[in-house]
Structure formats: C-alpha cells, structure tokens
Amino acid sequence: MKTRIALAGLPLVLLLSACGGSDPFEEEDGGDAAGGGGSGTIVVGSADFPESTLLAEIYGRALAAEDFEVEYRLNIGSREVYYSQIESGRLSVFPEYNGGILAYLDNEAPLGTSEETNAAITEALPEGLEILESSDAENKDSVTVTPETAEEYELGTIGDLAEVAGDLTLGAPPEFETRPQGVPGLADAYGVEFGGFRALEPALIPQALLDDDIQAANLFTTDPQIAVEGFVVLEDPENLFGAQNITPLVNAEQVDEDARAVLNAVSAALTTEALTTLNERVIVDKEEAADVAQEWLEVEGLV
C-alpha cells in the first residue's frame, strides 16, 4: 500500500477500517440487501475502533433528539463491508473521513485540501450515495511536540522547525521515514530536516516524547494522549498530510433535508480539539461512548 501516495498518508485507524473485519450483515436473514431498519428508520453505522463508535453515537443521538427513529449497526470492521451496505440501503449514515473515502474510491487520487477532496469524492461517488458537510475535526498525521519544546523554540507551525530541527530527534512509525508524506515530505514542503529519527511503535511514541528521548513526534491528531499530556500539534499550512475531516457518508434516499440539517449542525460544532478530548474520556477513562456523546451534544445545545 505504501506505493500509493493517498493510502500511504492515511492514519492507521483509517487503514484498519479499510482492510479487515467481518460482515455482521451475513449473520442476519441470509445477507438480504433490503433496508436495515423499518420504514423511515435511519440506520447509523460505525467501524470497529472507539472513535468511529463515538462518532456514530454523536450523530445518531442528535437525530434521535429531533424525533427521527434511529437504529445502530456498530463495530463493522471493513470499509468493503460497510460501503456496500450504505449503497444497498441497509445503512443510512456513516461518519467517515473524507480522505479515507477518496482513497477507497481512487487510491491514486492526489492529496488535497478538504474542499478539493470533497469535490473529488462527489465526482467519484456512485448515484445514490452522497457526502454531507465536513467537520473541522480531523484525524490525520501530525508533527507534535511538548509544550516546553514549543515554548523553547517558539513553534506554532511545522515550518517553524526549519531552523532548529537539526538539533532534534523525530519519533515515528518506521514507514514515516521513507513515505512521501513523512520525512521526505517534511524536507520538501518545509525544509525541515531532523538531526535524528527513531522508529517506534505508535503506542510508545507519547512516552518517548515525555521522556525527551525524542523532541518531535508523528501522532494522529485525535490521539487522546495529546489531550492528556497537553502536547502541541504544529499547524500544517502546506497541507502536507492532506485532509481527513469527519464527513458523514449517506444513502441519499434515506436521509431527507431535515435529517441532513441535523447532521450538518453536528459537523459544524465538532472540532479536532473536542474530538480528542472525547476520545480521552472513552479510550483512557473508559467511559461509555453513548454517555460521552450525549453529554457533548447537550453542552453544545444540539439536543
């Protein structure tokens, strides 16, 4: 997969949701392609990782609060499975990532801004499927530092590293050293060349950053450790890492204008910072995704 630029730049959770898992629909009524809920029911789905389940609860509960009948199909493991179920109408709404959708539809599509990505998706989607408005919230690659490092070197953007990166070590998964959106991309887009590189398993990266074994890290932007430790995600004005905005994918016939307005209102309120904090509550604090979703919607005045 690393030979394809768009796929190589996708966060691990997006690749996992695209590459594996079982089909829960095969266990029901012989895999009949009829609608997944009763007449007028909006069926909301999720992939099999915590953030996706949380997002399904957020969007679904917002709909339910406006008296839409909502059912859930959670923890579907494979994009190959759930995409076809949205096409067939057994799923109505799926909180997706716009970069992930585009890579699934065309794994040679170039990385672009959110607007460019959505335009390409709209052109590539088959009749009957649509995307709604994208959220500002994104789960994508980043270069992240501790607050102390950000203050010491006056870092706000990746480009600010250009004059100091030679004195710093970057920690990242092994593939980040060679992929186009990794170390080579940092040099090409920003003139940033780190003095050292440490290949680390993703789970080990936050602690290595805290221990000063590395001074910059490749973390995904909604990693809960960013909220827990107060890490600083450096801005990416050159859009090296492309767009991965939370974007509902819908079956057009099953989601009317009133439902779309509700879903778009949720997307308008959701930010990367908020999603990171909510992930912390679900993943680190082990709170129930449904409870976390409901509380956030109440705070935002969406229910």
C-alpha positions as CSV (number, residue, x, y, z in Angstrom):
1,M,0.0,0.0,0.0
2,K,2.9,2.4,0.6
3,T,3.4,2.7,-3.2
4,R,0.1,4.7,-3.4
5,I,0.5,8.2,-2.2
6,A,-3.0,8.6,-0.9
7,L,-3.0,5.4,1.0
8,A,0.4,5.9,2.4
9,G,-0.7,9.1,4.1
10,L,-3.7,7.6,5.9
11,P,-3.8,7.2,9.6
12,L,-3.6,3.7,10.9
13,V,-7.2,3.6,12.1
14,L,-8.4,4.6,8.7
15,L,-6.3,1.8,7.0
16,L,-7.6,-0.7,9.5
17,S,-11.2,0.2,8.8
18,A,-10.5,-0.2,5.1
19,C,-8.7,-3.5,5.3
20,G,-10.3,-6.0,7.6
21,G,-13.1,-7.2,9.8
22,S,-16.1,-9.4,9.5
23,D,-19.5,-8.8,7.9
24,P,-22.2,-8.7,10.6
25,F,-24.9,-8.5,8.0
26,E,-24.2,-12.0,6.8
27,E,-25.5,-13.2,10.2
28,E,-28.9,-11.7,9.6
29,D,-31.6,-13.0,7.3
30,G,-29.0,-14.6,4.9
31,G,-27.5,-11.3,3.9
32,D,-30.6,-9.9,2.3
33,A,-29.9,-6.5,0.8
34,A,-33.2,-5.0,1.9
35,G,-33.2,-1.9,4.1
36,G,-31.6,-2.4,7.5
37,G,-34.3,-0.7,9.6
38,G,-38.1,-0.2,9.4
39,S,-39.7,2.3,7.1
40,G,-38.4,5.7,7.9
41,T,-35.7,4.4,10.2
42,I,-32.2,6.0,9.9
43,V,-29.5,3.3,10.5
44,V,-26.2,4.7,11.7
45,G,-23.1,2.6,11.4
46,S,-19.6,2.6,12.8
47,A,-16.3,0.9,12.1
48,D,-14.6,-1.2,14.8
49,F,-12.5,1.4,16.6
50,P,-13.5,3.6,19.5
51,E,-13.5,7.0,17.7
52,S,-15.8,5.6,15.0
53,T,-18.3,4.2,17.6
54,L,-18.2,7.5,19.4
55,L,-19.0,9.5,16.2
56,A,-21.9,7.2,15.4
57,E,-23.3,7.8,18.8
58,I,-22.9,11.6,18.4
59,Y,-24.6,11.8,15.0
60,G,-27.3,9.2,15.9
61,R,-28.3,10.8,19.2
62,A,-28.6,14.2,17.6
63,L,-31.0,12.7,15.1
64,A,-33.0,10.9,17.8
65,A,-33.3,14.1,19.7
66,E,-35.2,15.5,16.7
67,D,-37.6,12.6,16.8
68,F,-36.0,10.6,14.0
69,E,-36.2,6.9,14.5
70,V,-32.6,5.7,14.8
71,E,-31.0,2.3,14.8
72,Y,-27.3,1.5,15.2
73,R,-25.0,-1.0,13.5
74,L,-21.7,-0.6,15.4
75,N,-18.3,-2.1,15.1
76,I,-18.4,-3.1,11.4
77,G,-14.8,-3.9,10.7
78,S,-14.3,-3.3,7.0
79,R,-14.9,-0.4,4.6
80,E,-15.5,-3.1,1.9
81,V,-18.4,-4.3,4.1
82,Y,-20.0,-1.1,5.3
83,Y,-19.6,0.8,2.0
84,S,-21.7,-1.8,0.1
85,Q,-24.3,-1.7,2.9
86,I,-24.7,2.1,2.5
87,E,-25.1,1.6,-1.2
88,S,-27.8,-1.1,-0.6
89,G,-29.6,1.0,2.0
90,R,-29.0,-1.3,5.0
91,L,-27.0,1.6,6.4
92,S,-28.2,5.2,6.1
93,V,-25.5,7.3,7.7
94,F,-21.8,6.5,8.3
95,P,-19.5,9.1,9.9
96,E,-16.5,8.8,7.6
97,Y,-13.1,10.5,6.9
98,N,-13.1,12.4,3.6
99,G,-9.5,11.4,2.7
100,G,-10.4,7.8,3.6
101,I,-13.4,7.8,1.3
102,L,-11.5,9.2,-1.6
103,A,-8.6,6.7,-1.2
104,Y,-11.2,3.9,-1.2
105,L,-12.8,5.2,-4.4
106,D,-9.5,6.1,-6.1
107,N,-6.3,5.0,-4.3
108,E,-4.2,7.1,-6.8
109,A,-6.1,10.3,-6.1
110,P,-3.7,13.2,-5.1
111,L,-3.9,14.6,-1.6
112,G,-5.6,17.9,-1.4
113,T,-7.5,20.4,0.8
114,S,-10.8,19.5,2.3
115,E,-12.6,21.3,-0.4
116,E,-10.6,19.6,-3.2
117,T,-11.0,16.2,-1.5
118,N,-14.8,16.6,-1.2
119,A,-15.1,17.8,-4.8
120,A,-13.2,14.6,-5.9
121,I,-15.4,12.4,-3.8
122,T,-18.6,13.9,-5.1
123,E,-17.5,13.2,-8.7
124,A,-16.4,9.7,-7.8
125,L,-19.4,8.5,-5.7
126,P,-22.0,6.3,-7.5
127,E,-25.6,7.5,-7.8
128,G,-27.4,7.2,-4.5
129,L,-24.5,8.0,-2.2
130,E,-23.6,11.5,-1.0
131,I,-21.4,13.2,1.5
132,L,-22.7,15.9,3.7
133,E,-20.8,18.9,5.1
134,S,-17.4,18.1,6.5
135,S,-16.5,18.9,10.1
136,D,-13.4,20.9,11.1
137,A,-12.4,17.8,13.1
138,E,-9.7,15.7,11.5
139,N,-7.9,12.5,12.5
140,K,-4.7,12.7,10.5
141,D,-0.9,12.7,10.8
142,S,0.8,15.5,12.6
143,V,4.2,16.7,13.9
144,T,3.6,17.2,17.7
145,V,5.9,18.5,20.5
146,T,5.7,19.1,24.2
147,P,4.6,22.5,25.5
148,E,8.1,23.0,26.8
149,T,9.7,22.4,23.3
150,A,7.1,24.6,21.6
151,E,7.9,27.4,24.1
152,E,11.7,27.0,23.9
153,Y,11.8,27.2,20.1
154,E,8.7,29.3,19.5
155,L,7.0,26.7,17.5
156,G,3.5,27.1,16.1
157,T,3.8,25.5,12.6
158,I,5.8,22.8,11.1
159,G,7.8,25.4,9.2
160,D,9.0,26.9,12.4
161,L,11.1,23.8,12.9
162,A,13.3,24.5,9.9
163,E,16.0,26.4,11.8
164,V,16.1,24.1,14.8
165,A,15.2,20.6,13.6
166,G,18.9,19.7,13.1
167,D,19.2,19.6,16.9
168,L,16.1,17.5,17.5
169,T,15.1,13.8,17.0
170,L,11.8,12.8,15.4
171,G,10.0,9.7,16.6
172,A,7.5,8.0,14.3
173,P,6.4,4.6,13.0
174,P,9.1,3.1,10.7
175,E,7.3,3.8,7.5
176,F,7.2,7.5,8.2
177,E,11.0,7.7,7.5
178,T,10.5,7.0,3.8
179,R,6.9,7.7,2.7
180,P,6.2,10.8,0.7
181,Q,4.1,12.4,3.5
182,G,6.8,11.6,6.1
183,V,10.4,12.6,6.4
184,P,10.9,13.3,2.7
185,G,7.8,15.4,2.6
186,L,8.8,17.5,5.6
187,A,12.1,18.4,3.8
188,D,10.3,19.1,0.5
189,A,7.4,21.1,1.9
190,Y,9.0,22.9,4.8
191,G,12.8,22.5,4.6
192,V,12.6,20.6,7.9
193,E,15.4,18.0,8.4
194,F,15.7,16.4,11.8
195,G,19.1,15.6,13.3
196,G,17.8,12.1,14.2
197,F,15.0,9.7,13.6
198,R,13.8,7.0,15.9
199,A,11.5,4.3,14.6
200,L,8.9,3.5,17.3
201,E,5.7,1.6,17.7
202,P,2.8,4.1,17.8
203,A,1.9,3.2,21.4
204,L,5.4,4.0,22.6
205,I,5.7,7.4,20.9
206,P,3.9,9.6,23.6
207,Q,6.1,8.3,26.4
208,A,9.3,8.8,24.4
209,L,8.2,12.4,23.8
210,L,7.6,12.9,27.6
211,D,11.0,11.3,28.4
212,D,12.8,13.6,25.9
213,D,14.1,10.6,24.0
214,I,12.6,12.3,21.1
215,Q,11.7,16.0,20.7
216,A,9.0,15.8,18.0
217,A,6.6,13.0,17.2
218,N,4.3,11.8,14.5
219,L,1.0,11.4,16.3
220,F,-2.5,11.3,14.9
221,T,-4.4,14.5,15.6
222,T,-7.1,12.9,17.8
223,D,-4.8,10.7,19.8
224,P,-6.1,11.1,23.4
225,Q,-2.6,11.4,24.7
226,I,-2.5,14.9,23.1
227,A,-5.2,16.0,25.5
228,V,-3.9,14.0,28.5
229,E,-0.4,15.5,28.2
230,G,-1.2,18.9,26.7
231,F,1.0,18.2,23.6
232,V,1.2,20.9,20.9
233,V,0.1,19.8,17.4
234,L,2.1,22.0,15.0
235,E,0.0,23.5,12.2
236,D,0.4,22.2,8.6
237,P,-0.2,25.2,6.4
238,E,1.2,23.5,3.3
239,N,-1.3,20.6,3.8
240,L,1.4,18.0,3.7
241,F,-0.8,15.5,5.4
242,G,-3.9,16.1,3.3
243,A,-7.5,16.2,4.5
244,Q,-9.1,13.7,6.9
245,N,-12.2,15.6,8.0
246,I,-15.0,13.8,9.7
247,T,-17.7,13.7,6.9
248,P,-21.0,11.8,7.0
249,L,-21.5,9.4,4.1
250,V,-25.2,8.9,3.5
251,N,-27.7,6.9,1.4
252,A,-29.4,9.8,-0.3
253,E,-32.9,8.3,-0.4
254,Q,-32.9,7.6,3.3
255,V,-31.7,10.9,4.7
256,D,-34.1,13.8,4.0
257,E,-33.4,17.5,4.2
258,D,-34.4,17.8,7.9
259,A,-32.1,14.9,8.8
260,R,-29.3,16.5,6.8
261,A,-29.7,19.8,8.7
262,V,-29.3,17.9,12.0
263,L,-26.2,16.1,10.8
264,N,-24.6,19.2,9.3
265,A,-25.2,21.1,12.6
266,V,-23.2,18.4,14.4
267,S,-20.4,18.6,11.9
268,A,-20.3,22.4,12.3
269,A,-19.9,22.1,16.0
270,L,-17.2,19.3,16.1
271,T,-13.6,20.3,16.3
272,T,-10.4,18.3,16.4
273,E,-9.7,19.5,19.9
274,A,-13.2,18.5,21.1
275,L,-12.9,15.0,19.5
276,T,-9.5,14.5,21.1
277,T,-11.0,15.3,24.5
278,L,-14.0,13.0,23.9
279,N,-11.6,10.2,22.8
280,E,-9.7,10.7,26.0
281,R,-12.9,10.0,28.0
282,V,-13.7,6.9,26.0
283,I,-10.3,5.4,25.5
284,V,-8.4,6.5,28.6
285,D,-11.1,7.0,31.2
286,K,-13.2,4.1,29.9
287,E,-16.5,6.0,29.9
288,E,-19.3,4.7,27.7
289,A,-19.3,6.2,24.2
290,A,-23.1,6.8,24.4
291,D,-22.8,8.8,27.6
292,V,-19.9,10.9,26.3
293,A,-21.8,11.6,23.1
294,Q,-25.0,12.6,24.9
295,E,-23.2,15.0,27.3
296,W,-21.2,16.7,24.5
297,L,-24.4,17.2,22.4
298,E,-26.1,18.7,25.5
299,V,-23.2,21.1,26.2
300,E,-23.2,22.2,22.5
301,G,-27.0,22.8,22.6
302,L,-27.6,20.2,19.9
303,V,-30.1,18.1,21.9
